Amino acid sequence: MSGRRSQLLLYLAVTLTVIITGPEAFAQVSEQTNAQSSEAPNAAAGAKLAHATMCERVDNLMPTRAGLVFSVSAGQVCCFTSFDPVPQPSLVYHRWFHRDQLSTQTRLRIYPPKWATYSVIQLRETDKGPWRVEVTDQNGRVFQVLRFSIVD
């Protein structure tokens, strides 16, 4: 019932605005709104990265054993990120680079009002050396770069 009431109030407000200011003013506002929505193809632009870390595990959406150096014997490494605020559903990417070569890219969805997510790679002997993860939006804008190393 309150949703229907809200729609009715919005309709009345728009109608009164058109009556008081004239239809030309309403058309200008409508054109500006349409232009703004078409100019904003990147939904993640309003999202803010609140926290990012590399860790060995993620338990109950909490990073565990965070660090900068990980042993290959750990078996995996996780990139944990949390966003606050998230204005609207969006896509972000974790782009994993080993020795400056793109190894993998994980597409992750984030949702309002705030969201935590992570990606994981399984470690092999050949993965030793320097790594970085670029946390980006869907247009490639970099939120943060996380650097770490894999050792014996």
N, C-alpha and C positions, 0 to 999 in steps of 0.2 A: 504494500500500500504506500509506503514512504517513497519508493522508487517512482511510482506513478504520480505522487504528489510533487516530487522534484521535477519531473518532466513537465507537469502542468505549470509550475512556477516559472520554469525556464521559458516555456512558450509564452506565458503572459509577459515576462520581462522583455523578451525580444519584440513582441507585438507592441508593447508600450514604447519601447525605444524607437521603433519604426514610426509610430504615430507622432511622438514628440519631436524627433530629430529629422524625420523624413526618410524615405527609402534610400536616398543617395548615401547617407551616412552609414546605414546598415550594409550596403553593398561594398563600401570601402573597407569596412571592418572584415567582412566576409572574404574579400580578395586578399587582404593582408594575412588572414589566418590560413587560407589555402596556399599562399606563397611560402609562408613559414613552414608548413608541413611538407611541402615538396622540396624545400631547400635543406631538410634535415634527414638525409638518407642514413645517417649514422646514428642509430639509436643509443649506442654505448657512449656517445660524446658527453652526456650528462652524468654518466656513472663515474664514481670516484673510487680508485683503488685505496682501500683502507689499510690493508696488510698483505704482504707477500713474503714467503719464506720457502727455502728448500728444506726438506726433511726426509727421514727414512720411512715414515708411515703417517697416515692420517687416521685417527680413531675418533669416531663420533664428531666428525668435522673439526677436529683439533689436531694441529700438526704435532708430531712426536719425534723427538731426537733431531731437532733442527740443527743445521750446521753449514759449513762451507766446504768441508772435505769429507768424503764418504768412501768407505771401503767397498771394493767390488764384491766382497763377500756378503755385504748387506743384501744383495740381490735386487734391490730396487731403490729408486730415488723418486720423491714426489715434489711437485711444485704446488704449493697451497696459496690460494689468493682469496681475499674477501673484499667485497665492494659495498660501500655505504656512503651515500645513497645510490640506489638504482632506480631512476625515474620511470623506466619502462622496460619490458622484456628486451633483452639485447644478446648479442653474441660477442664473446671475447675469445682470444686465441692464446695458447701457450705454444710458443715456437722454440723447440729444443735444438740447439746448435752444439755440435761436437767439433772442436778444432776449427771453428768458423764455418763449418758446413752444416746446412740444415739437415737434421737427422729425422725429425718428425714434427708434425704440427697437430695440436688437438684443439678442436672447436668445442667451446663450452657455452652453454646458455646460462644467463643470469636473469633473476627476476626481482621485481620490487617487493618490499622497500629496501632490503639489503640481502646479500647472497654470498655464500662461501662455496668454493669449488676447488677441485684439484685435478692434476693429471699425473700419470705415473709412467716411468720407463723401467723396463727390466734390464739389469746390468749383465754384461758379458765381459770377458777378459779384454776384448778389443776396445772397450769403452773407457779405458784408463786415459786420463789427461784432462785438459781444460774443457769446461762446458759453460754454456749460458742459456738462460730461458728468457725470451722476450715476451712480456705480457702485453698484448695489443688489442685494439678494438678491430672491428670488421673492415675498417679502412686502412689499417696498418699503423695507426697512431700508437706509439709506444707509451704505455703507462709506466713500466719499470723494466729494467734488465737485472736479472739475478745471475751472479757468477758463482761457480763452484767447481770442484775438482773431484775426479774419481781416482783412487789410488789402490795399491795392493791391499 
